[in-house]
Amino acid sequence: MKEMLLFYRDDCGYCHKAHRALAELFEEEPAYRAVPLRLVDEVKEAAYADTFDYYAVPTIYVDGKKRFEAHIGMSYEAIRAEVKAALDAALKD
């Protein structure tokens, strides 16, 4: 199983959608709860966040590889699908 990093900001609507998707997916598929997940507030952990190559939040890395970076206009369904894909990637050996 691989570590998943989720970079976010508290004032980001797309980030709220990603957190909602995580909560729903954890309920629907208990195996996802086993994924080592680190939530990184890019404001509070700016120095750490700056060591990664991304522009927008939410951004998800799995095992050090960028799997998802949000963009303007994304629907909840699109964000949820990306979060699910990242969780699935983290579960693979």
VOPAKE-135333 format. One line per 4 residues: their letters; for each residue z, y negated, x of N, C-alpha, C. Coordinates in nm, 4 decimals. Last residue first. Example, Ala and Ser with C-alpha at 12.3 -4.5 7.8 and 13.67 -1.06 7.14 Angstrom:
BEGIN
sa = 0.7080/0.2250/1.2850/0.7140/0.1060/1.3670/0.7870/-0.0030/1.2900; 0.7800/0.5690/1.3190/0.7800/0.4500/1.2300/0.7800/0.3300/1.3200 .
This chain:
BEGIN
dkla = -0.4920/0.2741/-0.0263/-0.4498/0.2998/0.1120/-0.5532/0.2556/0.2115; -0.4577/0.0433/-0.2959/-0.5380/0.1404/-0.2199/-0.4842/0.1528/-0.0776; -0.3101/-0.1656/-0.3964/-0.2617/-0.0290/-0.4186/-0.3353/0.0752/-0.3362; -0.4607/-0.3881/-0.3410/-0.3334/-0.3709/-0.2705/-0.2787/-0.2293/-0.2857 .
adla = -0.6689/-0.3607/-0.5216/-0.6971/-0.3512/-0.3784/-0.5690/-0.3267/-0.2994; -0.5285/-0.4047/-0.7597/-0.5918/-0.2761/-0.7370/-0.6218/-0.2550/-0.5883; -0.4591/-0.6742/-0.7193/-0.3538/-0.5722/-0.7298/-0.4109/-0.4329/-0.7043; -0.7172/-0.7846/-0.7239/-0.6343/-0.7962/-0.6032/-0.5227/-0.6923/-0.6047 .
akve = -0.7937/-0.7275/-0.9859/-0.8713/-0.6721/-0.8743/-0.7917/-0.6774/-0.7442; -0.6028/-0.8822/-1.1243/-0.6046/-0.7363/-1.1388/-0.6797/-0.6710/-1.0230; -0.6874/-1.1370/-1.0474/-0.5516/-1.0920/-1.0127/-0.5448/-0.9401/-1.0204; -0.9414/-1.1372/-1.1662/-0.9281/-1.1492/-1.0205/-0.7905/-1.1029/-0.9728 .
aria = -0.8748/-1.1220/-1.4375/-0.9588/-1.0174/-1.3775/-0.9473/-1.0196/-1.2251; -0.7326/-1.3620/-1.4665/-0.6649/-1.2334/-1.4875/-0.7436/-1.1190/-1.4225; -0.9399/-1.5464/-1.4300/-0.8279/-1.5418/-1.3349/-0.7560/-1.4085/-1.3452; -1.0947/-1.4863/-1.6559/-1.1519/-1.4722/-1.5210/-1.0418/-1.4633/-1.4159 .
eysm = -0.9162/-1.5466/-1.8632/-0.9701/-1.4112/-1.8505/-1.0275/-1.3870/-1.7109; -0.8745/-1.8206/-1.8329/-0.7634/-1.7282/-1.8113/-0.8165/-1.5879/-1.7863; -1.1558/-1.9624/-1.6539/-1.0834/-1.9256/-1.7755/-0.9661/-1.8345/-1.7387; -1.2195/-2.2257/-1.4287/-1.1947/-2.0829/-1.4501/-1.1141/-2.0603/-1.5777 .
giha = -1.2579/-2.4912/-1.3653/-1.3238/-2.4387/-1.4842/-1.2993/-2.2915/-1.5116; -1.2497/-2.4826/-1.0150/-1.2402/-2.5610/-1.1379/-1.3191/-2.4940/-1.2496; -1.1321/-2.1749/-0.8733/-1.2192/-2.2912/-0.8739/-1.2110/-2.3577/-1.0102; -0.9255/-1.9694/-0.6593/-0.9633/-2.0300/-0.7869/-1.0611/-2.1451/-0.7669 .
efrk = -0.9940/-1.7000/-0.4656/-0.9606/-1.8409/-0.4579/-1.0135/-1.9064/-0.5849; -0.9240/-1.3752/-0.3474/-0.9510/-1.4631/-0.4608/-0.9084/-1.6052/-0.4290; -0.8898/-1.2444/-0.1095/-0.9502/-1.1697/-0.2193/-0.9909/-1.2602/-0.3351; -0.8703/-1.2663/0.2358/-0.8780/-1.3439/0.1117/-0.9549/-1.2643/0.0065 .
kgdv = -0.6598/-1.0439/0.4062/-0.7980/-1.0775/0.3702/-0.7981/-1.1543/0.2374; -0.4000/-0.9577/0.4523/-0.4561/-1.0599/0.5398/-0.5972/-1.1042/0.5080; -0.3504/-0.7845/0.2393/-0.3550/-0.7307/0.3755/-0.4261/-0.8281/0.4704; -0.4899/-1.0137/0.0343/-0.4395/-0.8761/0.0355/-0.4601/-0.8226/0.1762 .
yitp = -0.4369/-1.3342/-0.1023/-0.4740/-1.2535/0.0142/-0.4130/-1.1153/-0.0038; -0.5308/-1.5708/-0.3397/-0.4650/-1.4431/-0.3143/-0.5254/-1.3782/-0.1907; -0.4641/-1.8895/-0.4683/-0.5411/-1.8080/-0.3746/-0.4606/-1.6830/-0.3459; -0.4738/-2.1141/-0.7451/-0.4144/-2.0056/-0.6697/-0.5153/-1.9378/-0.5772 .
vayy = -0.5792/-2.3579/-0.5019/-0.4829/-2.2591/-0.5493/-0.5087/-2.2324/-0.6971; -0.8251/-2.4212/-0.2454/-0.7689/-2.4362/-0.3797/-0.6661/-2.3275/-0.4081; -0.8813/-2.3557/0.0226/-0.8866/-2.4941/-0.0220/-0.8105/-2.5154/-0.1527; -0.7934/-2.1612/0.3130/-0.8267/-2.1746/0.1714/-0.8194/-2.3217/0.1346 .
dftd = -0.6841/-1.9935/0.5609/-0.8075/-2.0657/0.5337/-0.8404/-2.0609/0.3845; -0.3492/-2.0444/0.6831/-0.4493/-1.9671/0.6094/-0.5685/-2.0559/0.5750; -0.1630/-2.2081/0.7855/-0.2169/-2.1087/0.8787/-0.3236/-2.0213/0.8126; -0.0628/-2.3619/0.5809/-0.1666/-2.4209/0.6655/-0.2252/-2.3227/0.7666 .
ayaa = 0.1486/-2.2103/0.4857/0.0237/-2.2143/0.4094/-0.0916/-2.2673/0.4944; 0.3451/-2.2761/0.6786/0.2950/-2.1389/0.6682/0.1592/-2.1383/0.5973; 0.3775/-2.5493/0.6195/0.3429/-2.5077/0.7559/0.2852/-2.3658/0.7553; 0.4526/-2.5461/0.3430/0.3273/-2.6067/0.3883/0.2849/-2.5584/0.5271 .
ekve = 0.6293/-2.4422/0.1505/0.5994/-2.3669/0.2725/0.4671/-2.4152/0.3325; 0.6363/-2.6199/-0.0608/0.7620/-2.5881/0.0074/0.7400/-2.5158/0.1394; 0.3623/-2.6186/-0.1263/0.4320/-2.7445/-0.1002/0.5586/-2.7175/-0.0185; 0.2856/-2.3603/-0.1771/0.2229/-2.4287/-0.0638/0.2848/-2.5645/-0.0344 .
dvlr = 0.4815/-2.0966/-0.2253/0.4659/-2.2323/-0.2782/0.4107/-2.3164/-0.1645; 0.3949/-1.7756/-0.2393/0.4061/-1.8833/-0.1420/0.3773/-2.0168/-0.2104; 0.5153/-1.4628/-0.3023/0.4716/-1.5853/-0.3677/0.4982/-1.7005/-0.2725; 0.4305/-1.1484/-0.2074/0.4972/-1.2693/-0.1591/0.4347/-1.3886/-0.2290 .
lpva = 0.4716/-0.8175/-0.2918/0.4143/-0.9451/-0.3320/0.4973/-1.0596/-0.2768; 0.3926/-0.4918/-0.2648/0.4710/-0.5956/-0.1969/0.4042/-0.7313/-0.2199; 0.3691/-0.3141/-0.5633/0.2928/-0.3888/-0.4630/0.3843/-0.4927/-0.3980; 0.5083/-0.2094/-0.7727/0.5411/-0.1586/-0.6393/0.4689/-0.2345/-0.5283 .
ryap = 0.3970/-0.3042/-1.0026/0.5268/-0.3610/-0.9616/0.5668/-0.3177/-0.8209; 0.1787/-0.1463/-1.0573/0.1565/-0.2751/-0.9907/0.2872/-0.3363/-0.9397; 0.2773/0.0613/-1.2085/0.2478/0.0873/-1.0665/0.2262/-0.0428/-0.9896; 0.2879/-0.0309/-1.4763/0.4085/-0.0340/-1.3929/0.3836/-0.0092/-1.2439 .
eeef = 0.0827/-0.2085/-1.6463/0.0666/-0.1045/-1.5444/0.1848/-0.1098/-1.4489; 0.1755/-0.3964/-1.8324/0.0736/-0.2995/-1.8721/0.0628/-0.1817/-1.7758; 0.3570/-0.5519/-1.6844/0.4003/-0.4833/-1.8075/0.3039/-0.3712/-1.8451; 0.1964/-0.6486/-1.4822/0.3146/-0.5697/-1.4463/0.3663/-0.4927/-1.5671 .
leal = 0.0152/-0.7970/-1.6365/-0.0313/-0.6771/-1.5673/0.0850/-0.5888/-1.5231; 0.1812/-1.0080/-1.7250/0.1169/-0.9169/-1.8210/0.0754/-0.7864/-1.7543; 0.2496/-1.1256/-1.4785/0.3532/-1.0760/-1.5693/0.2951/-0.9761/-1.6688; -0.0066/-1.1982/-1.3796/0.0804/-1.1051/-1.3072/0.1836/-1.0433/-1.4005 .
arha = -0.0835/-1.3853/-1.5767/-0.1594/-1.2618/-1.5591/-0.0768/-1.1570/-1.4856; 0.1037/-1.5868/-1.5256/0.1019/-1.5204/-1.6572/0.0295/-1.3866/-1.6468; 0.0197/-1.6597/-1.2695/0.1550/-1.6040/-1.2888/0.1644/-1.5303/-1.4223; -0.2347/-1.7592/-1.3345/-0.2219/-1.6440/-1.2435/-0.0850/-1.5788/-1.2576 .
khcy = -0.1670/-1.9772/-1.4961/-0.2463/-1.8672/-1.5526/-0.2338/-1.7420/-1.4656; -0.0397/-2.1340/-1.3086/0.0382/-2.0844/-1.4224/-0.0347/-1.9679/-1.4893; -0.2603/-2.1939/-1.1527/-0.1531/-2.1119/-1.0959/-0.0654/-2.0547/-1.2072; -0.3967/-2.3633/-1.3196/-0.4595/-2.2350/-1.2852/-0.3564/-2.1391/-1.2255 .
gcdd = -0.2208/-2.5828/-1.3222/-0.2444/-2.5048/-1.4435/-0.3072/-2.3694/-1.4165; 0.0145/-2.6783/-1.0918/-0.1228/-2.6286/-1.1053/-0.1369/-2.5402/-1.2296; 0.2618/-2.7493/-0.9967/0.1920/-2.8440/-1.0832/0.0466/-2.8038/-1.1117; 0.3476/-2.5550/-0.8181/0.4126/-2.5631/-0.9492/0.3368/-2.6524/-1.0467 .
ryfl = 0.0957/-2.3697/-0.6536/0.1683/-2.4963/-0.6664/0.2285/-2.4989/-0.8067; 0.0375/-2.0832/-0.4373/0.0372/-2.1554/-0.5641/0.1063/-2.2903/-0.5481; -0.0728/-1.7778/-0.3065/-0.0444/-1.9186/-0.2795/-0.0597/-1.9954/-0.4097; 0.0307/-1.4634/-0.2746/-0.0224/-1.5523/-0.3772/0.0223/-1.6938/-0.3454 .
lmek = -0.0341/-1.1736/-0.0934/0.0192/-1.3102/-0.0891/-0.0480/-1.3911/-0.1987; 0.0455/-0.8353/-0.0722/-0.0330/-0.9360/-0.1433/0.0395/-1.0697/-0.1340; 0.0283/-0.5589/0.1474/0.0973/-0.6771/0.0995/-0.0011/-0.7733/0.0341; -0.0718/-0.2259/0.0427/-0.0882/-0.3474/0.1228/-0.0104/-0.4639/0.0616 .
m = 0.0000/0.1176/0.0838/0.0000/0.0000/0.0000/0.0000/-0.1243/0.0886 .
